[in-house]
Each structure stands twice: as structure tokens, then as C-alpha cells.
Amino acid sequence: MDFTDLVDLAAERVGGSALAASDEFFAEKENLLKPGRGVFIAEKYTDRGKWMDGWESRRKRGPGNDWCIVKLGLPGRIHGFDIDTNYFLGNYPEYASVEALATDPDASVLELTEPAVQWTEVLPMRRLEGGSRNLFAIDSDRRWTHVRLNIFPDGGVARFRVHGAVRPNWENLLAAGGDLDLAAIEHGGVAVLASDMFFSHMNNLIMPGRAPNMGDGWETRRRRGPGNDWIVIRLGAPGEVRKVEIDTNHFKGNYPDSCSLDGCFVRGDPPAEYLASLAVEWHELLPHTKLEADHRHHFDSELRRPGVLTHVRLNVFPDGGVSRLRLYGTPRRDA
């Protein structure tokens, strides 16, 4: 799996926040974490100059460099960065580097900027290209809570993505008791494989909250041949699924006619392709069931009890869009 297919740990939609910047004279730091790649409006200006959809500092006339501290909405292991200079052509930074920190997620800006704080360089200084997605893979196995994007010496960046694997604080989650959504992005769930995601990415299915629109779900193209579409979710922790929610919010003329759920238990972290092979023994969790348009479906007594699962496969018949999938149960970290 390419690192850009992993969740963006810093995205605004999952709670990421640009906390502080050395300078944001031309454009605000908060733009870095917004969805999309940014837009360009030729005739739009502010009282400070050209309006830009990104973070842009003024021209530096002395020593040093500019920086922006970002709180990860989802602490975890970082696999790579996307430093996107879209529409920044004569004003992008020549170089960038990234440092990371593991601390209290709610640390204040004052605490994060103390001289004694030990930031770790995870991406050494790299040259950037203007008007481009600058992609940098890294290999860090630590759980990080914050990152600092350094640009040299100044300039503008449209978007900043921090792709990786969520590492929840299981001690706190288990202490709270009760069932958890084992599929949720914030609990370490990952969409690992889908038959099709022509209209929208598979990870949308397990994002927080209800979708604001039809584009924030998982939707396949119209199937013109035999078979059906499906998606495989790796649970954040092995567990027994007791309740299921399948939400077709906003999908009205394009929701699946019906669906079913299967589960399996697979040790280790097998390649995604393995989960589509005949070697995996899937067990029925939810029998073939009719769906409704734009509706929140809840299932509990209808569910089979296949035991502890590590992965769940949602099958949709024949195709279409689903907004959210919730799989509530008890995590079994010892399984």
C-alpha cells in the first residue's frame, strides 16, 4: 500500500490543528489542513496582498526560517508526508524539513515552544518543487502527537498531509469500559482493500461523525457485469462484534440494494491482497439484508456470533454508495 493511501493523521476532519506559526502574514496556517489541494482565484486580493489558499509567510529579510506546529488529530506512526505547493510558483519555499514530538496531545503552545522541548527530526531538509505534491516516505516506528513543518527560508505551502497508522491510547479506551467502534479510524481501524472506489476513497467509510455530503462516503462505479462490490476493514483491535450500523446517509438514487457482512481472524499483518484470496476463511456476521436509501440501519439480534475477529468484509449488492460503517464490540487485545 502506498503511504498516501493511509489516513492523514493531521487532517482538520479528524481533529488536526495548526497551533502556531512563526509568521502567517499572507495566508493563515489553518489552510494547511483543509481538504483538497487548494484553489486559485486570480482576481482575489486582501489588504495584505494576493489571497492564497494555503499558509504563506512574508519575505524573510534576516536570518532563520519559518515554521508551523501541527497537533495530530490522530496520534500514530508516521509513514510519509505530502508537502503540497499547489499554485505556489514564485513564492514556494526552496526547502523543507519536519520534526516530530511525542507528548500530551493537549499540550499548550507555550509548552510546545519551550527551548527545552526535544523535537526529533523525522524528515531531513529536502528540496521542494513549486506547484507540486512533494511526497516523502519515512520509516518511523514511534507514536507521535505533534509535528513541526520547517520551511527554508520562507514562502507558501498549500496543504500539509501527515500519512500514517493510528495508534490509539488503549489504556484510556479500555478504562472507559463499554463497547467501542472497532472499525473507527480513531481506534486504529483501516480500510485495507476494496473492489472499487471510483467515486470516493474507502477510508471515508470509517471516518468520525456522519458524512456532510455524498462525497464523504465509499461509492463504487455502476457495475455492468456479474458479481458485487466489497470492502475489507481491519479492526483497530481484535474483538467480538455485537452491534452494527450501516449508514446510507445522502445516498438516494445510488445506494446498494442489499448487503451482507463477513468476518475472519487472521494473525499478523498480512498483505491486503491475501485477504481477497481463497486462503482466508470468512464467517457470516450479517446475512444478506435489504437496505434503504438515505437511512441509518442498526443491527444486533440479526447478527451471527462468529467469535473474535480481526477483519470484516462489507459486501454490497450489486454496487453503490455507503456513508459509514460502525462495528461495535469488545476489544480483545490479548487475542
BELCORTA-V902503 format. One record per residue. N is the residue number from 1. RES is the residue in one small letter. PHI is phi in whole degrees, 0 to 359 (999 if undefined). Layout:
# BELCORTA-V902503
n=[N,N]
res=[RES,RES]
phi=[PHI,PHI]
This chain:
# BELCORTA-V902503
n=[1,2,3,4,5,6,7,8,9,10,11,12,13,14,15,16,17,18,19,20,21,22,23,24,25,26,27,28,29,30,31,32,33,34,35,36,37,38,39,40,41,42,43,44,45,46,47,48,49,50,51,52,53,54,55,56,57,58,59,60,61,62,63,64,65,66,67,68,69,70,71,72,73,74,75,76,77,78,79,80,81,82,83,84,85,86,87,88,89,90,91,92,93,94,95,96,97,98,99,100,101,102,103,104,105,106,107,108,109,110,111,112,113,114,115,116,117,118,119,120,121,122,123,124,125,126,127,128,129,130,131,132,133,134,135,136,137,138,139,140,141,142,143,144,145,146,147,148,149,150,151,152,153,154,155,156,157,158,159,160,161,162,163,164,165,166,167,168,169,170,171,172,173,174,175,176,177,178,179,180,181,182,183,184,185,186,187,188,189,190,191,192,193,194,195,196,197,198,199,200,201,202,203,204,205,206,207,208,209,210,211,212,213,214,215,216,217,218,219,220,221,222,223,224,225,226,227,228,229,230,231,232,233,234,235,236,237,238,239,240,241,242,243,244,245,246,247,248,249,250,251,252,253,254,255,256,257,258,259,260,261,262,263,264,265,266,267,268,269,270,271,272,273,274,275,276,277,278,279,280,281,282,283,284,285,286,287,288,289,290,291,292,293,294,295,296,297,298,299,300,301,302,303,304,305,306,307,308,309,310,311,312,313,314,315,316,317,318,319,320,321,322,323,324,325,326,327,328,329,330,331,332,333,334,335]
res=[m,d,f,t,d,l,v,d,l,a,a,e,r,v,g,g,s,a,l,a,a,s,d,e,f,f,a,e,k,e,n,l,l,k,p,g,r,g,v,f,i,a,e,k,y,t,d,r,g,k,w,m,d,g,w,e,s,r,r,k,r,g,p,g,n,d,w,c,i,v,k,l,g,l,p,g,r,i,h,g,f,d,i,d,t,n,y,f,l,g,n,y,p,e,y,a,s,v,e,a,l,a,t,d,p,d,a,s,v,l,e,l,t,e,p,a,v,q,w,t,e,v,l,p,m,r,r,l,e,g,g,s,r,n,l,f,a,i,d,s,d,r,r,w,t,h,v,r,l,n,i,f,p,d,g,g,v,a,r,f,r,v,h,g,a,v,r,p,n,w,e,n,l,l,a,a,g,g,d,l,d,l,a,a,i,e,h,g,g,v,a,v,l,a,s,d,m,f,f,s,h,m,n,n,l,i,m,p,g,r,a,p,n,m,g,d,g,w,e,t,r,r,r,r,g,p,g,n,d,w,i,v,i,r,l,g,a,p,g,e,v,r,k,v,e,i,d,t,n,h,f,k,g,n,y,p,d,s,c,s,l,d,g,c,f,v,r,g,d,p,p,a,e,y,l,a,s,l,a,v,e,w,h,e,l,l,p,h,t,k,l,e,a,d,h,r,h,h,f,d,s,e,l,r,r,p,g,v,l,t,h,v,r,l,n,v,f,p,d,g,g,v,s,r,l,r,l,y,g,t,p,r,r,d,a]
phi=[999,293,298,288,278,281,297,275,295,261,301,304,292,252,100,296,213,277,273,202,216,294,195,215,299,269,206,285,299,299,298,305,256,285,291,75,258,94,235,232,242,304,264,267,228,241,288,252,133,295,287,229,269,179,252,221,267,288,290,280,248,225,289,96,212,267,206,217,264,239,274,289,293,231,302,177,274,266,251,177,235,239,257,263,258,308,71,265,244,262,220,272,290,285,221,211,218,225,245,227,216,245,206,297,304,260,301,281,300,300,294,288,256,299,303,282,294,263,281,250,287,252,227,297,305,229,285,253,250,284,60,218,277,263,259,224,279,226,232,233,259,271,267,250,246,219,225,235,273,254,243,233,272,199,122,233,233,285,218,228,247,239,272,184,247,292,237,292,272,294,301,291,296,288,295,289,72,81,284,241,282,291,268,299,308,292,257,95,294,218,279,261,197,218,293,195,213,298,267,198,287,296,292,302,299,239,285,294,70,275,293,283,200,294,285,257,225,251,225,263,289,287,281,249,230,289,95,210,268,201,215,251,247,271,293,295,207,304,186,259,274,250,222,226,235,238,249,259,314,78,269,243,260,216,278,293,295,201,206,209,230,235,226,212,240,230,282,77,232,291,302,304,298,299,289,262,270,286,288,274,262,269,237,294,253,233,295,308,222,290,244,242,287,48,217,264,264,239,226,218,294,284,282,282,239,280,95,288,239,248,222,229,247,267,257,244,237,273,196,121,236,233,280,215,234,241,234,269,187,255,290,238,294,271,283]
